[in-house]
Each structure stands twice: as C-alpha cells, then as structure tokens.
Amino acid sequence: MSNANAGPPRQPPKQKLITLSRDVFEAFKPARVFKNTPQGSEEGTEQSSLQISSIAFDDAGERAVTAGDDDVFILFDARRGKKLKTLYSKKYGISHARFTHKSTNIIHASTKNDHALRYHSMHDNKYLAYFQGHTATVRSLQMNPNDDTFISAGDDGTVRLWDLRMQACKGVVNDVGGSTIAAFDSSGCVFAVACTQNQTVLLFDASTSDDAPFAHKPLIDHELAKISSPPPTPHFTSISFSNNGHYLLIGTDRDTHYILDAFELHIVRRLEGHVGLGRMSGEELSWSADSNYVLSGSADGSVIVWDLTPPKGETKLEAVRGRPPATLTPTITLRPPGEGDISPARAVAFSPRYSLLGVGGQEFSMWLSEGATQVEEGW
C-alpha cells in the first residue's frame, strides 16, 4: 500500500491544527442544529420517518453536504455553520452523496427507477453525467483520494471502478457474491472489498482490478458463537481505511464493528458499546483525521468514540498472537441534549481538516469542542 505511484499529495490549507485527545472529544457539543432537515413531501410518508442518510465533507473541510430519505441534498458552509443551498433529486432519489475534488460537485447513488450513479454540479444545479452498470442497490461509493476515479459496490455482487471523464465503467470485479462494499486506501492504489455472503475481505490492485485479489481472508469472530448456534452472521455495511494506512474498519448492522490489520486482514480489535442500526446502517462510522479515533452513530441517538492510540513506543495497535482479539468499549459517549424520543444517529462524519463533527438523523447538527479554537468567527 505504498504511495509511490499516487502522485503529488494534496496539501491542506494553512491553519492552526488541533491535537485530538480524550479531553477534546469529551468537550464536543452541538454548535449548530438544523432541525427538520428532511422534508416529508411524499404522500403517505410521515415526517418522522424521513432521515438524513449520509454526510460528507469536501477535501478542505470547508463544505459539507447531506443527503436525505426525502430526496433532498443540502450544501453547508462547514466553517461558519451555515446552510448555503437546498437542492432536490425527486426524480432519481439520492444516497451516498460524496464530493469530488471540486467543492461544487458531487457524485451520488440513485434510489429510484434505476441504480445509476450520478455526477452533479451544485453551482449550476444540473447533472453532468450518469454512470450505468449496477443492477441492484448501491451500498458504497468513494472517490479516489488522489485523482478523478471512484469506486462503487452493491447488492448485485459487483465492484465497479469509474472515471468522472468517461461514462463507461473502467474496471469491474464480478461475482463477488451477495451484498458487497468497497473502498480505496489512502494511496488510491489499493482497494478493499467486503462481502457479507461469504464473510470475506479481499484486497485488489486498483491498476489491475480485473485480476484476482492479491490478499483475502475470512472475517471470523469467535465471540459470536457465544450468542447462538449457529452464530449470527453480521451484515457488512461500511468499509474504510485509516489515513495512516494501518487499519481497515468494517462496520456492521449489529452491535460490533471491526478494526482489521490493513495488510494481514486479521481482526486487531472488536468495537462494542453502540446500539446497531440494523437496516439503517452504512453511514454511521467515521475515522478521525489522525487515525487514532473511530466514531460511530448509535440507534439510541448517541455517538460513540473509541480510542485507538497505540501504546507508547508502538506505531500501531497489534493483535496478540494466540489470543482472541480484544474488545474495545467506548472511550467517550457523546449524547444529544434534551429528553424524550431521540432519533438514531444514522450518519456521522468527522471533518478531514478541522475539529468538527457532523451528525445526522431527523436533524443535522455540527459539533465543536468547547476547548478548541472555533472553526470560524460567527459560531
């Protein structure tokens, strides 16, 4: 997973960086709350059933975009905590909205009529291209960190590589089996695939995606055998590499997520303490930019934070040979203010550049650490 062929790195804007720590996370509070963001306009659909399904930040951390079950996507100024523009995809539906490397453009999956991926200019409010190939629901979508290619995977058991400059699929992994998810590593040279049907994780060279994987391993959690016999089968719902390249995060619809070694693919840590989101799972997990923390939304409305900081003198967490992988319990639990019914924290995203957390459910909130320098005047 070397960066040797990844091209020049993208440089963050000059800014005062904050070191993330337990104290910083414990001080996170909602600084902006955009209530009733999903707009229940479909006949027979209750307002309360419509939720934000995804949140994404642009490369610079200055813009955020949310997508909702109501076919609405909203652009925010993430530095000032302001809503900039509301747009609609009533004809196609929208999920998995992601910025390209241009902060005015996004790609997204469709939820109606077909399963095409769509490329949209929010500046002009028009579609620039669409990408057809998937024949079932798309479960994952990600831009390559270093160029204009992107990767998608879904319930048709295929993984597809695309380029914004051409509508034809440039590479495909067929017959992975059942519901499939995929993600690039930080170099963009390698991508990982997780398949629920055979409970397997695979690694591919992005330049030769049509070839066989160069590594693969079943994800076997022996702890699940203590629950029932046969053990329950977790549904893999999200996948992402840490920025430092050490880990691969596999999210599930149940009450356990997994940290894998990004090279050997064995389980390094089990993550527990959240309440699984079931069918809503898929967009609730996020890495902190420094790769030392994982954040997860929970069905009870809270956001769980696990600390993956390696022991002093070590560069990363390791599994102990001959022993079951350790289970991490929450380091911090961030709870929404107020009482009464709290909607699930279905979408969670941590800014790639600032100490800023986005949380989505029935409303969208931006969280800042009270002990940190604020992102911009006006909060």
C-alpha positions as CSV (number, residue, x, y, z in Angstrom):
1,M,0.0,0.0,0.0
2,S,2.8,2.3,-0.9
3,N,2.3,5.9,-2.0
4,A,4.9,5.5,-4.7
5,N,2.5,5.8,-7.6
6,A,-0.1,8.0,-6.0
7,G,1.1,11.3,-7.5
8,P,1.7,14.5,-5.5
9,P,-0.2,14.7,-2.2
10,R,-2.9,17.2,-1.7
11,Q,-1.9,19.9,0.8
12,P,-4.4,21.1,3.4
13,P,-4.9,24.8,3.7
14,K,-2.7,26.6,6.2
15,Q,-4.3,26.6,9.6
16,K,-3.8,26.2,13.3
17,L,-4.1,22.4,13.8
18,I,-5.5,21.0,17.0
19,T,-4.2,17.8,18.5
20,L,-7.1,15.4,19.1
21,S,-7.3,13.9,22.6
22,R,-9.8,12.5,25.0
23,D,-10.3,15.9,26.6
24,V,-11.1,17.4,23.2
25,F,-13.7,14.8,22.4
26,E,-15.3,15.0,25.8
27,A,-15.8,18.7,25.2
28,F,-17.7,18.2,21.9
29,K,-21.2,19.9,22.0
30,P,-23.7,20.7,19.2
31,A,-22.8,24.2,18.0
32,R,-25.4,24.3,15.1
33,V,-28.6,22.3,14.8
34,F,-30.6,22.4,11.6
35,K,-34.0,21.0,12.7
36,N,-36.4,19.1,10.5
37,T,-33.9,19.0,7.6
38,P,-35.6,16.1,5.8
39,Q,-38.7,17.4,4.1
40,G,-41.6,15.0,4.2
41,S,-43.2,15.8,0.9
42,E,-44.2,12.3,-0.3
43,E,-47.8,11.5,0.1
44,G,-48.4,9.0,2.9
45,T,-44.9,9.4,4.3
46,E,-44.6,10.6,7.9
47,Q,-42.1,13.4,8.5
48,S,-40.6,11.5,11.4
49,S,-39.7,8.5,9.2
50,L,-37.5,10.6,6.9
51,Q,-33.9,10.9,7.9
52,I,-30.5,12.1,6.8
53,S,-28.8,9.1,5.2
54,S,-25.3,10.5,4.5
55,I,-22.9,13.3,5.3
56,A,-19.7,14.2,3.5
57,F,-17.1,16.9,3.8
58,D,-15.0,18.3,0.9
59,D,-11.2,17.9,0.8
60,A,-10.6,21.2,2.5
61,G,-13.2,20.6,5.2
62,E,-14.9,23.9,4.3
63,R,-18.1,22.5,2.8
64,A,-20.5,19.7,3.9
65,V,-23.3,18.0,2.0
66,T,-26.1,16.0,3.5
67,A,-28.5,13.6,1.6
68,G,-31.9,12.6,2.9
69,D,-34.6,10.0,2.5
70,D,-36.7,12.8,1.2
71,D,-34.6,13.1,-2.0
72,V,-33.1,16.4,-0.8
73,F,-29.5,17.3,-0.6
74,I,-28.2,20.4,1.2
75,L,-24.9,22.2,0.9
76,F,-23.5,23.8,4.1
77,D,-20.6,26.2,4.9
78,A,-18.9,24.0,7.4
79,R,-16.5,26.7,8.6
80,R,-19.3,29.1,9.5
81,G,-22.1,26.7,10.3
82,K,-24.5,28.0,7.7
83,K,-26.8,26.4,5.2
84,L,-25.9,27.5,1.7
85,K,-28.2,25.8,-0.7
86,T,-31.1,23.2,-0.8
87,L,-31.3,21.0,-3.9
88,Y,-33.6,18.2,-5.0
89,S,-33.3,14.8,-6.7
90,K,-37.0,13.9,-6.7
91,K,-36.8,12.0,-10.0
92,Y,-33.8,9.8,-9.1
93,G,-33.6,9.8,-5.3
94,I,-30.2,10.2,-3.6
95,S,-27.9,8.4,-1.3
96,H,-24.2,8.2,-0.6
97,A,-23.5,11.8,-1.6
98,R,-19.8,12.4,-2.0
99,F,-17.8,15.5,-3.0
100,T,-15.5,15.1,-6.0
101,H,-12.2,17.0,-5.6
102,K,-14.1,20.1,-6.6
103,S,-16.2,21.5,-3.8
104,T,-19.1,22.4,-6.0
105,N,-19.6,19.0,-7.5
106,I,-20.8,15.7,-6.0
107,I,-21.4,12.1,-7.1
108,H,-24.3,10.1,-5.6
109,A,-26.2,6.8,-5.9
110,S,-29.8,6.7,-7.0
111,T,-32.7,5.2,-5.0
112,K,-35.4,5.3,-7.7
113,N,-36.1,3.8,-11.1
114,D,-32.5,2.6,-11.8
115,H,-29.3,2.1,-9.9
116,A,-27.2,4.6,-11.8
117,L,-24.5,6.8,-10.2
118,R,-24.9,10.5,-10.9
119,Y,-22.4,13.4,-11.2
120,H,-24.0,16.7,-10.2
121,S,-22.9,20.4,-10.2
122,M,-24.4,22.1,-7.2
123,H,-23.2,25.5,-8.6
124,D,-25.3,25.1,-11.7
125,N,-27.8,22.7,-10.2
126,K,-27.6,20.3,-13.1
127,Y,-26.4,16.8,-13.8
128,L,-23.1,16.5,-15.7
129,A,-23.1,12.7,-16.3
130,Y,-24.5,9.4,-15.2
131,F,-22.8,6.1,-14.8
132,Q,-24.8,2.9,-15.5
133,G,-23.9,-0.7,-14.7
134,H,-25.2,-1.6,-11.3
135,T,-28.4,-3.7,-11.3
136,A,-29.2,-3.5,-7.6
137,T,-28.9,-1.1,-4.7
138,V,-25.5,0.6,-4.4
139,R,-24.1,0.1,-0.9
140,S,-20.8,2.0,-1.1
141,L,-19.4,4.9,-3.1
142,Q,-16.0,6.6,-2.7
143,M,-13.8,9.0,-4.7
144,N,-10.1,8.0,-5.1
145,P,-8.2,10.3,-2.7
146,N,-5.7,11.3,-5.4
147,D,-7.5,11.5,-8.8
148,D,-10.9,11.6,-10.5
149,T,-11.6,7.9,-10.4
150,F,-14.1,6.5,-8.0
151,I,-15.4,3.1,-6.8
152,S,-18.8,1.7,-6.1
153,A,-20.2,-1.7,-4.9
154,G,-23.6,-3.0,-4.1
155,D,-26.2,-5.8,-3.8
156,D,-25.6,-7.0,-7.3
157,G,-22.3,-8.5,-6.1
158,T,-20.1,-6.3,-8.3
159,V,-17.4,-3.7,-7.6
160,R,-17.0,-1.1,-10.3
161,L,-14.3,1.4,-11.0
162,W,-15.2,4.6,-12.8
163,D,-13.6,7.9,-14.1
164,L,-15.5,11.2,-14.0
165,R,-14.2,11.9,-17.5
166,M,-15.9,8.8,-19.1
167,Q,-19.3,7.2,-18.6
168,A,-18.2,3.6,-19.3
169,C,-17.0,1.5,-16.4
170,K,-13.2,1.3,-16.5
171,G,-12.9,-1.9,-14.4
172,V,-15.2,-4.4,-12.7
173,V,-14.9,-7.2,-10.2
174,N,-17.8,-9.6,-10.9
175,D,-19.5,-12.3,-8.9
176,V,-18.1,-11.3,-5.5
177,G,-21.3,-12.7,-4.1
178,G,-24.2,-11.0,-2.4
179,S,-24.1,-7.6,-0.9
180,T,-20.7,-6.0,-1.4
181,I,-18.9,-2.9,-0.2
182,A,-15.5,-1.4,-1.3
183,A,-13.1,1.4,-0.5
184,F,-9.7,2.8,-1.6
185,D,-6.8,3.1,0.7
186,S,-5.2,6.5,1.2
187,S,-2.8,6.0,-1.7
188,G,-5.6,5.2,-4.1
189,C,-3.6,2.3,-5.4
190,V,-5.3,-0.4,-3.5
191,F,-8.9,-1.1,-2.8
192,A,-10.6,-3.4,-0.2
193,V,-13.8,-5.4,-0.7
194,A,-16.0,-6.9,1.9
195,C,-18.7,-9.5,1.1
196,T,-21.4,-10.4,3.6
197,Q,-22.5,-13.6,1.9
198,N,-19.1,-15.4,2.4
199,Q,-17.9,-13.2,5.3
200,T,-14.7,-12.4,3.4
201,V,-12.4,-9.3,3.0
202,L,-10.3,-9.0,-0.1
203,L,-7.5,-6.6,-1.4
204,F,-7.1,-5.7,-5.0
205,D,-4.6,-3.7,-7.0
206,A,-6.5,-0.8,-8.5
207,S,-4.5,-0.8,-11.7
208,T,-5.4,-4.4,-12.4
209,S,-8.8,-4.7,-10.8
210,D,-10.0,-7.4,-13.2
211,D,-7.3,-9.8,-11.8
212,A,-7.7,-11.9,-8.7
213,P,-7.2,-10.3,-5.3
214,F,-3.7,-10.3,-4.0
215,A,-4.9,-11.0,-0.5
216,H,-8.1,-12.3,1.1
217,K,-9.2,-13.6,4.4
218,P,-12.5,-14.6,6.1
219,L,-13.6,-12.4,8.9
220,I,-14.3,-14.9,11.7
221,D,-15.4,-13.6,15.0
222,H,-15.5,-16.4,17.5
223,E,-17.2,-14.3,20.1
224,L,-20.4,-14.6,18.0
225,A,-20.6,-18.3,18.8
226,K,-21.4,-17.3,22.4
227,I,-24.6,-15.7,21.2
228,S,-26.2,-18.6,19.4
229,S,-25.6,-21.7,17.5
230,P,-25.0,-21.4,14.6
231,P,-23.5,-17.9,15.3
232,P,-25.3,-14.9,13.8
233,T,-23.9,-13.6,10.5
234,P,-23.2,-9.8,10.7
235,H,-24.1,-7.8,7.6
236,F,-21.1,-5.8,6.4
237,T,-22.4,-2.3,5.8
238,S,-19.4,0.0,5.6
239,I,-15.7,-0.2,4.9
240,S,-12.9,2.4,5.2
241,F,-9.1,2.6,5.6
242,S,-7.5,4.8,8.2
243,N,-5.5,7.7,6.8
244,N,-2.2,6.3,8.2
245,G,-2.8,3.1,6.2
246,H,-2.5,0.8,9.2
247,Y,-6.1,-0.3,9.6
248,L,-9.3,-1.3,7.8
249,L,-12.6,-0.5,9.5
250,I,-15.5,-2.9,8.8
251,G,-18.9,-1.7,10.0
252,T,-21.9,-4.0,10.6
253,D,-25.6,-3.7,11.2
254,R,-25.2,-5.3,14.6
255,D,-23.6,-4.2,17.9
256,T,-20.0,-4.9,16.8
257,H,-17.6,-3.2,14.3
258,Y,-14.2,-4.5,13.5
259,I,-10.7,-3.0,13.1
260,L,-8.6,-5.2,10.8
261,D,-4.9,-5.0,10.0
262,A,-4.8,-3.4,6.6
263,F,-2.1,-5.8,5.3
264,E,-2.8,-9.1,7.0
265,L,-6.6,-8.7,7.3
266,H,-6.9,-10.3,10.7
267,I,-9.0,-8.7,13.5
268,V,-7.0,-6.3,15.6
269,R,-9.9,-5.0,17.8
270,R,-13.6,-5.5,18.2
271,L,-15.6,-2.3,18.8
272,E,-18.6,-2.5,21.0
273,G,-20.8,-0.2,23.1
274,H,-23.1,1.2,20.4
275,V,-26.6,0.0,19.5
276,G,-26.6,-1.4,16.0
277,L,-28.6,0.4,13.4
278,G,-29.9,-2.6,11.5
279,R,-31.3,-1.7,8.1
280,M,-30.3,1.9,8.5
281,S,-26.6,1.0,9.0
282,G,-24.0,2.1,6.4
283,E,-23.1,5.7,7.0
284,E,-22.6,5.9,10.8
285,L,-18.9,5.3,11.0
286,S,-16.0,7.7,10.6
287,W,-12.3,7.9,11.3
288,S,-10.8,11.0,12.9
289,A,-8.2,12.6,10.6
290,D,-5.3,11.4,12.8
291,S,-6.4,7.8,12.6
292,N,-6.4,7.5,16.4
293,Y,-10.2,7.5,17.0
294,V,-13.2,5.8,15.5
295,L,-16.7,7.4,15.8
296,S,-20.0,5.6,15.4
297,G,-23.6,6.6,15.4
298,S,-25.9,4.5,17.5
299,A,-29.6,3.7,17.4
300,D,-30.1,5.4,20.8
301,G,-29.0,8.8,19.2
302,S,-25.6,8.9,20.8
303,V,-22.2,9.0,19.1
304,I,-19.6,6.5,20.4
305,V,-15.9,7.3,20.3
306,W,-13.2,4.6,20.6
307,D,-9.5,5.5,21.2
308,L,-7.1,3.5,19.1
309,T,-4.0,5.4,20.1
310,P,-1.2,2.8,20.2
311,P,0.9,2.2,23.4
312,K,3.9,4.4,23.9
313,G,6.7,3.3,21.7
314,E,4.5,1.5,19.3
315,T,3.4,2.7,15.9
316,K,0.1,0.9,15.7
317,L,-2.2,-1.5,17.6
318,E,-1.5,-5.2,17.2
319,A,-3.4,-8.3,17.8
320,V,-1.9,-10.6,20.4
321,R,-0.9,-13.9,18.8
322,G,-2.7,-16.9,20.1
323,R,-5.5,-14.9,21.8
324,P,-8.9,-13.7,20.7
325,P,-8.9,-10.1,19.5
326,A,-9.5,-7.6,22.4
327,T,-12.9,-5.8,22.6
328,L,-12.8,-2.0,23.0
329,T,-15.6,-0.4,24.9
330,P,-16.4,3.3,24.4
331,T,-13.8,5.8,25.5
332,I,-16.4,8.6,25.3
333,T,-20.1,8.6,24.6
334,L,-21.5,11.9,23.2
335,R,-25.2,12.2,23.9
336,P,-27.5,14.7,22.2
337,P,-29.1,17.3,24.5
338,G,-32.7,17.1,25.6
339,E,-35.0,14.4,26.7
340,G,-37.8,12.3,25.1
341,D,-37.6,10.5,21.8
342,I,-34.2,10.8,20.2
343,S,-33.7,9.7,16.6
344,P,-30.9,7.3,15.7
345,A,-27.5,8.9,14.9
346,R,-27.6,7.4,11.4
347,A,-24.9,9.4,9.6
348,V,-21.6,10.5,11.2
349,A,-18.7,12.3,9.6
350,F,-15.6,13.9,11.1
351,S,-14.1,16.8,9.2
352,P,-10.8,15.9,7.4
353,R,-9.2,19.3,8.3
354,Y,-11.0,20.8,11.3
355,S,-12.1,19.6,14.8
356,L,-15.7,19.4,13.6
357,L,-18.2,16.6,13.8
358,G,-21.3,16.2,11.6
359,V,-24.2,14.1,12.9
360,G,-27.4,13.3,11.1
361,G,-30.7,11.7,12.0
362,Q,-34.0,13.5,11.8
363,E,-31.9,16.7,12.0
364,F,-28.4,17.7,11.1
365,S,-26.0,19.0,13.8
366,M,-22.5,20.3,13.7
367,W,-20.5,19.7,16.9
368,L,-17.4,21.6,18.1
369,S,-15.2,21.0,21.0
370,E,-15.7,23.7,23.6
371,G,-12.0,23.6,24.5
372,A,-10.9,24.1,20.9
373,T,-10.4,27.2,18.8
374,Q,-13.6,27.7,16.9
375,V,-13.6,27.0,13.2
376,E,-14.5,30.5,12.2
377,E,-16.0,33.6,13.7
378,G,-19.7,33.7,13.8
379,W,-20.4,30.4,15.5
